[in-house]
C-alpha cells in the first residue's frame, strides 16, 4: 500500500523567502501540496502583479550585479568564496529562461554556466560526480548548473539507467559532496522549478504552434511527460534526502514566469548579501599615485 504523505506545514506569513521556499531537512515531501501557480513571499498589491514582478526583478538585478562584482573583486585578494546555483525541473519549467532573465544581470566574465546533457562515453567511464567537479565555479565566480548531478538520481531512477541499490547510495554521495563544497567556501543554492502538469502541456503546445520554437521541441518530450508521476516521485525523494543544512533545496513555483524569475533573483540576493563580499583595499599610496598622475605632462 502506498504511504500517505502528510500535508506540508506552511511557514508563517512574513518569513524571508529563503524560509518560505526551503525544504526543511528531513521533511517528507509531497509536491502536490505545493501550488505551482502561487506567489509566496511576493508583496501583495493591486493588479497587475506581473508588471510589479517585472519591475521588482529589474531592481534586484542592479543589486545582484553589484554584489557579483564585489565577490569577484574579493577573490583577487585571496577570498575563495563562490556561489553555485543548481536549477532542476521538468521540461519547460524554465531553467533556460531563468539563466537568461536572472543570470543576464551578471558580468559574464564572473559566471560559469553549464547545461548538462546526457553523459558522454568518457563521462560514463568515471564516477557520476566526475563531470560535475570539472565545472564547479572558481573563487569569486557564480556558477549556474542547468541540470546537474541530480540527473543521476532522477532520470536514472525513472528510466532505470542504474540499479536501485546504486541510485540509493548516490543520495549519500551527493550530500557528502555538497558538504565538502560548503566546507571549501562554496554556497550551494539548489532550486527546483515546480511547474504544473497542465501548464507544461500549454507550453509544449505553444512550441508546436510556433515554427520558430520547433527547435525546442522533441517528440521525446511527450514520452517524458507520460512518466510524470514517476518523475514527481523521484523529485520528492530527492528533495527529502538531499535538502541539508549545508545545501538546502528551495521549491519555486514556476507556472508564472515573472514570479519564477523574481524568486530566484531574491534567493540569490539573500545568499550573496549573507556572504557580504567586500572590495579589497589597495596596497598602494593613493595620494602618491594621484600626485604622479596629476604631474604627468
N, C-alpha and C positions, 0 to 999 in steps of 0.2 A: 504494500500500500504506500502511495506517495506521501511524503511527510507534509504536514500542514505548516505553511510558513506564516509566522505572525506578522501583523501589520507593522509597518515601520514606525518607530517612535519619532515624532516630529520635534525638531529643535524649537526653542522658544522664538517667537517673533522678535525681530530686532537683533538677533545674533549676527555676528560677522558672516560674510558669505562663505568663508572657508570652514565655518562651523555648520552652516545650513546645508551645504552640499557634501560635506565629508562623510564617508562611510566609516563609522566608528570601528576600531579594532575589535575583531572577534564577533561582530554583529552578523546575524543571519540576514541574508538579503533576499527580498522579493521585489524584482524590478516592476512588477505590476502595481506596487504601492507608490511608485514614483510617477508624477504627472509629467508626461513628455512635452506637454504644451504649457507648463507652468512657467512662472517668472519669479521664483523665490529670491528674496533679497533686493529686488529692483524697487526703487522708491515708488510708492503709489502716487498717482497724479491723474489729471484729466487726460482723456484720449486725445490724439492717438499715441499709444505707448511706443509704437515703433519709432516715430520721429524723435521722441525723448530718448529712446535707447540708442539710436544712431548718434545723437548729439553727445550723449554721455560717453559713448565708446570713443569718439573722436577726442574728447577731453582727456580720457585716460591714456590715449596714445601719446600725447605730449609728455605726460608724466613718466610713462614707461620708457620712452626714448631717453629721457634724462637719466633715469636710473640705470639703463643699459650702458650708457656712456660712462657713468661712474664706476660700474662693475668692471668694465673693460680697462678703464684708467687705473683702477686699484691693482689690477694684475701686473701692471708694469713695475709696481713696487713690491712684488712678491706675494700679493694676496692670491691664494689658489682657489678661492671660491668660484663656483659657477652654478648654473641652473639648467635643469633638463626637464622639458615639457614633453610628456608622453600622451599622445592622442590615440584613443581607441574608440571604435564604434562600428555599428553595422554600416553596410553600403549606403551611401547618400546621407549619412549623418552629418557630414560637413567637415571632415578632417582637413581636406584641401582648402575649403573655404575659410576655415579658422586660420590656417597658415597665411592665406592671402590677406585677410582683413585684420588680423591681430598682429601677426609677426611682421606684417608690412610696415609697421611703425618703427621697426628697429633698423639700425645700421647693418647692412648685410655683412660687413667685414667682422662684426662681432657675433654672428649667428652661424650655426651649423645645422642645416636642415637635412634630414634623411627620411626618405619614403621607402620603407622596407617592402619588398616584393617576396614572391616565393623563393626560398633559398636555392642558390646555385649548387651544382655538383660539388664544388670546392667547399662551400659553406656546410653542406650536409656531411662532409667528411670530418668536421670539427664538432665539438660540443656546441649546443644551441646558443650559448651566450657569446661564442667567439666573435660572430659578426657584429654583435651589439657593442662589444667592448671597443672595437675598432672605430666606431662612430661617435663615441662619447665626446661631449664638449671639453675643450681645454680651459685652463684657468682664465677667468674673465669673460668666457663665452656663454651664450644662451643656446642650448641645443634643443632641437624640436624633432621628435620622432613621430612620423605619420605611420602608424602601426609600429610594432616593436617586438620585444622578446615575448610579449604576451600572446602573439600568434601561436606560439608553441604549446600553449595550454588552451587555446580557443579553437582555431580551425583544426589543429592537430587532434583535439578531443572529438570535435563534431565529425570530422572526416576519417577518424580512426587512422591517423597517419603514424601513430606510435602506440605501443602497448599502454593500457590504462595505468599499469604499475609505474611505468616510466614517467608518464604525464603527472601522476600523483607526486613523484619525487621532485618534479620541476618547480612546484609551488615553493617548496622549502629552499631550493636553489636560488630562485628569484628573490625571495626575501633576504637571504644572506648576501646576495649580490648587491641589492639595493641598500642594505645596511652598510656594506663596505663603501658604497658610493657616498653615503651620508657621512661616514667617518672621514672620507677624503675631501670633504668640503663641497660635495655636490648636493644641491637642493633639488629633490625629485618631486615634480608636480604631475600627478597622473590623473588624466581626465577621461571619463567615459562619456561620450556624447550620446545621450539616450534619446533615440528617435522612435516615434510610434509606428506601428505596423501599417496603418492607413496612410500616414504621412510619407512613408517610404514608397508606397505604391504610387502616390501622387507625383513624387519627384521622379520616379522611374518613367512614368507615363509622359511627364514633361520632357524628358530627354528624348523619348521616341517621337514626340510631336515636333521637335526642332532638329532638322538635319545637321545644324551646326553643333549639336550636342551628341550626335550619334557616336562620336569617338569615345565618349564617356560611358557608353552603354555596351553591355555584352549579354548575349543570351544566357551566359553562366549566372548572371545576376538573378535570373528567375529561379534557377536551380538552388542558388544560395538562399533565396527568400523562402523557398519551400522548407528549408531547415530552420526557420525562425525559432520554433520552440527549443530546439536543441542548442542554438546559439544563445538564447536567453538563459538557459540553464548553465551553459558554460561560463557566461559572464557573471552570473550570480555566484558561482563557485569561486571564480577569480577574485571578485570583489570581497567575498567573505574571507578568503585565505590569504590575500595579499594586500589588504589595507592595514598598514602597520604604522607605528609611531614615527618611524624613520621615513616612510614613503606611503602616505595615505592615498586612497582613491577619492576622487570627487565625481559625483554624478551630476552632469549638467544637462538639463532638458534641452533638446535640440530641435524641436518642431518649429520654433521661432528662431530664425537665423540671427536676427538682431540681438535677441537675448543671449543666444549661444556666444556670440562674439563679445558682448558686454561681460558676461560671466567669466569667460576665460581671461579676458583682459583684467578684470577685477582680481581674479585669483593670482595672476602673475604679479600684479601690482602689490598685493598684500605680501607675497613672499619676497619680492625684491625690497620692499620697504623694511621687512623684518631683517633682511641681510644688512641694510643700511650701508652700502659701499660708500667709501669716501675718496675724493680726489687726493692723490698723494701730494705731499709738499715738495716743492722744488728744492734740489740740493745745491743751489747756487745763490749768489748775492743778487737779488732782484734790482736793487738800486744801482749797483755797479754795471749790470747789463744795460739798464736804461741809459746811464751816462754814456756808455760806449756807443749805443745806437744813436743817441742824440748828437754825439760828437762826430758821427760819420759825415764826410764831405758830401 
